[in-house]
């Protein structure tokens, strides 16, 4: 079993973001949909420990959520770009792995090539376009070879060409499991399973086409 939430609630002061969630996810690709404030981003942040449950338990691959097995991509890549240049930023993701400079160079080079941005290695991060920054964020995740990749609205700030590019990269990322929070129903429909959050609870979970059809009907 990949992801399990057992009687999970999350409160931020008086606000109850998630209420008594019981959920199991085993599909390789999972999309999370729902209106703003429905709890979907809180759910995503539970999966690598960015948010802790107020009540209940969360396990990922049988373990407590952690950054060794899970990488997280924000909707705004500026939130996770921390170094001056593209190469340095991807290399920073390997700082805890006790690698030699040669090993780091090989891994960073492979990650940049995989994401198609090897030509940007020496550019400053802040000179990049929004699409390039999101590819950089993905490279920083890819270089760690996570078992689970969680992306929270990774295409929100992008134009259509970059949205299509990032969507393709996500689906070819190679992690054991991919969980993407998105408002893009076309993207969600290409996933094997969809979860619909509503008012801090799971309203529906299942095959993408069925859940999205119900979602569209509800908001018609």
RASULZI-V947032 format. One record per backbone hydrogen bond with DSSP energy under -0.5 kcal/mol. CO is the residue of the C=O (numbers start at 0). NH is the residue of the N-H. If there is no record, write none. Layout:
BEGIN
CO & NH
CO & NH
END
This chain:
BEGIN
1 & 60
2 & 24
3 & 58
4 & 6
4 & 22
5 & 56
7 & 20
8 & 53
8 & 54
9 & 16
9 & 17
10 & 12
11 & 14
13 & 15
14 & 11
14 & 16
17 & 9
17 & 19
20 & 7
22 & 4
24 & 1
24 & 2
27 & 177
28 & 191
28 & 192
29 & 179
30 & 194
31 & 181
32 & 196
34 & 37
37 & 199
38 & 42
39 & 43
40 & 44
41 & 45
42 & 45
42 & 46
43 & 46
44 & 47
44 & 49
44 & 50
45 & 48
54 & 8
56 & 5
58 & 3
59 & 62
62 & 59
65 & 69
68 & 146
68 & 147
70 & 149
72 & 151
74 & 76
75 & 78
76 & 79
76 & 80
79 & 81
83 & 124
84 & 88
85 & 89
86 & 90
87 & 91
88 & 92
89 & 92
90 & 93
91 & 94
93 & 96
99 & 103
100 & 104
101 & 105
102 & 106
103 & 107
104 & 108
105 & 109
106 & 110
107 & 111
108 & 112
109 & 113
110 & 114
111 & 116
111 & 117
112 & 115
116 & 119
117 & 120
119 & 122
120 & 86
122 & 85
123 & 126
124 & 127
128 & 132
129 & 133
130 & 134
131 & 135
132 & 136
133 & 137
134 & 138
135 & 139
136 & 140
137 & 141
138 & 142
140 & 143
140 & 145
141 & 144
146 & 175
146 & 176
147 & 70
148 & 178
149 & 72
150 & 152
150 & 180
152 & 155
154 & 157
158 & 162
159 & 163
160 & 164
161 & 165
162 & 166
163 & 167
164 & 168
165 & 169
166 & 170
167 & 171
169 & 172
176 & 148
177 & 29
178 & 150
179 & 31
180 & 152
182 & 184
183 & 187
184 & 188
186 & 189
187 & 190
191 & 207
192 & 30
193 & 205
194 & 32
194 & 196
195 & 202
195 & 203
197 & 200
199 & 18
200 & 197
200 & 202
203 & 195
205 & 193
206 & 210
207 & 211
208 & 212
209 & 213
210 & 214
211 & 215
212 & 216
213 & 217
214 & 218
216 & 219
END
